[in-house]
Amino acid sequence: MELKTKRLTDPTHVSPTLVLKSDDRRDLNTIKALASEPRVRILSELAEGLHSVGDLSRSLGLPLSTVSQHVKKLESCGLVHIEEKPGERGLQRICQRVYDRIVIDMPTHSEPSHEHPIWEFSWPVGAYSDASVTPTCGLTSEIGLIGLTDDPSSFYEPNHPSAQLIWFKSGYLEYRIPNRLPHSVRPRNLWLTMEICSEAPMYHPDWPSDITLWINDVELGSWTSPADFGDQRGLLNPSWWEDRNTQHGLLKGWRVTERGSFIDGIRLSDVTCDDLQLMKNRFISVRIGVKDDARHVGGINLFGQKFGNYEQDIVLRVEYI
C-alpha cells in the first residue's frame, strides 16, 4: 500500500490518494472491501463531510446494524476514520472518509526479474538533447507555460528542462543519458517506461496516433495510442491547469530482450538487446516521436512526475550479465 499524499487528519492536506498494488496481499484485503455496493455508497456519502453511523443508516435506507458492520470493515482497512463524540442519546460514532481517490496498480510484463544486476536511470521529460516538432506543440512546467504555444522555437527556451508536460503533432524528442553501465558487461534486458498519449486539439476520446521509439538510432517499433485523454482530471495536475486540456496518459512499458522488442508484453519487432549496442558510446540515445508519414499522425503528449496520473519521470532500466 502506497500513500501518495498526506492523511486527511493533516489540516494542510488536499485531495489524498491511496495507491493499492494488486500483487500485495495486504492491499488485496482493501480491494475486496471495496467490492461491496453498500461500502462504496458509504464512501460516496462521506464525500459531503462528517456523518454519524445513524445518519448513514437513514440516508442509505439500511438497518443501523448493517451500516455499523460495513463501517467497521472500512475502518479496519484504513478507508474510514471514526471518532466517538457525545450526542443526545449517548456517544455517537462520527465517520470521516480518509481518501478522495483510490488507484489500483496492476502488474505488467515490463517489470524486471531481478535475476541479474540492474542499472536504473530516471530523467525529466524536459531534459531532452534535441527536438524537431510541428504544431500543435508546447511545453509547460509545474507553474506555467514555457515560451509560446504552437511555436516550435519554444522548445529551445533555456528553461525547457523544467517542463513537466510536452506535446506536439509530429517530429521527435531525443534524450542522451549518461551510460553508467559497468565496463565489460553484456546488457541482457532493457525496460523503458513513460506516461504518454495522443495529442488532439484540447482532447479527444478517439484520436489514434502511431508513436515510435528509437534507442541508439535503432527503431523498436510503433505503438498506436487510442486517444488524447481528458475524461477525468489528472491526479497530479496543478490547480491552474484547465479541465478543457489534456489530463493524463497511459503508463507504457517497452522491453527489449534477447528474443525481440515488446510493449506491455505485445511483440513489436525482432530487435534484440544486442542490436542496440548499448556499450558502444558513453551515452544512450532515446528518441520518442511521431513520423510525418505514419498512418495515424495524431501527435504525442509526454507527462512528467508533476502532471498526469503517474508520479514518475522517464525511467530506463538495464539488466546485465
N, C-alpha and C positions, 0 to 999 in steps of 0.2 A: 504494500500500500504506500503510495507516494503522495505527499501533500504538497501541492504547488503554491499555496498561499497560506497566510496565517489563519488561525482558527477564528470563528465568529466571536469568541469571548474577548478577543483583542479589539478594542474600540477603534484602532487605526486601520483595521482590515476592511477591504472591499471585495465583494464577489468571490468567495472562496471556491476552489475547485479541488475535488478529490479524484486522483487517478488510481484506478484499480487495474491490476495486472491479472489477466485470466489464467496465467500459469502459476499464480501464488495461492497456496491453499487457504491462507487466511482471507485473502481478498475474495475467494470463491464463496465464502460464507456470506460476505456482504452482498455479492451479486445475487445469491439465492434469496437473500432477504428482500431484495428489490423485485423479485419475481412474484409479486403479490399485488393485485389491484388495490385492496384497501390500504396497504402501506404506501403505495405511490400516491393515492388520494390524500393520505395524511400529510405527506411531504408537500403536496401541492397546496393544501390548506395553510400550512405553516409558512408559505411564501408571503402571506399577508402580515405576518408578525407572530407574537406570542399567543398561544391558545392553551387553555386547560384541557385536560382529558375529557371533562364534561362538555366543553364547547365543541370539541371534535366529534363527540358522540352525537350531539344534536345536529350539527351541520352535515354530517355524513349519513345520518339516519341509521346508525349501527348501535347495538347494545353497548353499554358502558364497559362491560367485562371484555367484550371482543376488542374494542378500541384499546383498552389497557394492555391486552396481550400483544397487540401489534406494536404499540408504542414501546413496550418493554423490549421487543425484538430489535426495533430500530435503535434504541438506546444502547443495547449490547454491542451493536455493530458500529457505534460511534456516529450514527447519522442524525441522532436527535439528542439534545441536552435537556435534562429535566431538573427543575428545582421545585421544592415544596415551599409554598407560601400560605400564610393564614388566609382563610376565607370565611364566608358567612356560616358555613357548616363544617368547620374544622379546616384541616390542611388541604390545599389544592395542589395538584401536580401540574406545573406550568411547563409546557413543551416549547422548545426552540429548535428550529432547523439549523444544522451546523454547516452544511454545504449548499451552495447555489447551483453548482454544476458537478456532475459525476461523469467521468470519462473512463471507458474500459479499453485498455491497450491489449490488442490481440498479438500473439507471437507470429513472426513471419519467417519465411525460409531464408531471409537475408542475414539472420543473426550468426555471428562467428561461433565456431565449435569449441574454441579454446583448447584444442588438442596440441597446438604448437604456439610458439611465441607470437604475439600480435602487437604491431605498431599502430598507433592511432593518432590522427591529427584532425583538429577542428578549426575552421576558419570562417569569418563573417562573409555573408553574401556580397557585401560591398567591397571586399578586398580582392577584386579582380585585377589582372595584369593587362588585359587588353579587352576592348569592346568594339563591336561593329553591329549597330542595331538600326531598325527602322521604326517609325511611329506606327501605331500609338506606342509611346515609350515614356519612361520616367523613373525617378528614384525618390524614396522618402526615407528619412531617418525616423527615430522614435519621436522627435519633436517637430518635424515639419518637412516639407518638400525640399529637395536638393536641386538647385538650378530651375529650369523651366520645363513644364510638361510638354511632351511631344517634340522636344528638341534634343537630337542625339548628341549635340555638343555638351549637354549637361552631364553626360557620362564621364567627362574628363574634368569635372569640377574637383578642386583639391580635397574636398571633404567627402568624396564618394565612398571612401572606406567605412563611413558611418552609416551607410544605407542599411535599412532593415527590410525593405520591400523594393523589388526591382521588377519592372515589366517592360516588354517590347513585343512587336508583332513578328519580326523575323530578324535573323542575324545570330549573334552569339556573344557570350561572355567567356573569357578564358582566365583560368586561375593557374598560377605557377606556385606550387607549395614546396618548401624545402624537403629534400629527400633525406630523412634521418634513419633510413633502414641501415642496420649494421652491414659492414663490408663483408663480402664473400658469403652472402646468404642467397637462397633461392626463394623468391616470392611464390607462394602456392595458391593463395586465395586473396581476392580483393573485394571489399564491400564499400559502397558509396551511398549515403542516404541524404536526402534533402526534401523539403516541403515545396511542392510545385503544383501548378495547374495552368490552364489555358489563359489567354488574355483577350477579352472582348471589351467593347465599349461598356463602361460600368461593370456589369457582369451578365452571364447568360448560362442557363442550365443545360443547354445543348449547343456546345461550341467546341468541336473536336480540334485538336492540334497535335501534329506529329513532332514530338520533342526528341532530339537526338543528343547522344552523349558520345564524346571522344575522350580517350585517355592516351596521352603521348602521341597525338595525331592519328590514333587508330580508332576507327568508328566501331562502337559496340553494337549499335542498332538504334531503332526509334521506338518510342512508346507513345501511343495516342491518348492524350489526356481527353476526358469526355466533356469537360465543362470549365467555365470560369465561375467559381463558387461564390455566391453571395446570399444564399438562402438563409444562413444563420450567421450571426456576428462571430468573428474570430475571437477565441478565448483570450488571446494576448494583445489584441489591437488596442492602441491608446484611445482614450475617450474622444479625442478630436477627430478621429478617422470616421468619415461619414458612412452611414449604413448603405448608401447607394453605390458604394465602391466594392471592389473585390474584397472578400472577407477571409478566406482561408484556402488552403490547397490540400493535397494528399501527400502523405509521407511515403515516398517511393524509395525502394532499395534495389540498387544494381549490384550484381555479384558476378565476378569473373573468376572462373575456376580452371582446373586442368581439362575440363570437358567442354567448356564454352562459356558464353555470357548469358545472363538471365536478369529479369526484372521481376521481383516478387515471386520467384520460382518459375516464371514462364520464360522459355528459351527465346533469346533474341538473335544469336548468331553463333558461329563456330569459333569466335575469337577467344583465345585462352590467355591465361596469365603470362605465359612465356612470350606471347605475341606482343605484349605491352612493353617489354624490355625496360622494366622499372628500374633496373640497376645501371642503365646507360648514362643518365645525367644526374646532376646534383639537385634537380628539381623534378617534380611530377606535374605534367600539364593535364588539367581537367577542363574540357570545353563543353558547355551546355548551350543548345540553341535550336532554332527552327530554320530549316533550309528554305531558300526562296522558291525552290521547285518541289517542295513537299506536297503530298496530296492534300493535306489539311494544314494550311498556313494560318493557324489560329493563335499564334503568339504564346507567350510564357509569362507567368508570374512566379517569382522566386522569393521565398519568405525566410527572413532571419529569425532569431530567437525572440524578438520583441513583437512579431506580427504572426497572424495565423493561429493555428491550434497546437503547434509543437514547439516547445521551448528548446530549440537546438539550432545551431548553425549547420553548414555543410560538414559532414563527418566522413572521413576516409579511414578505413582500417585495412591493414595488410597482414596476412598470416604468412609466416616464412619458416623455412627449414634450413 
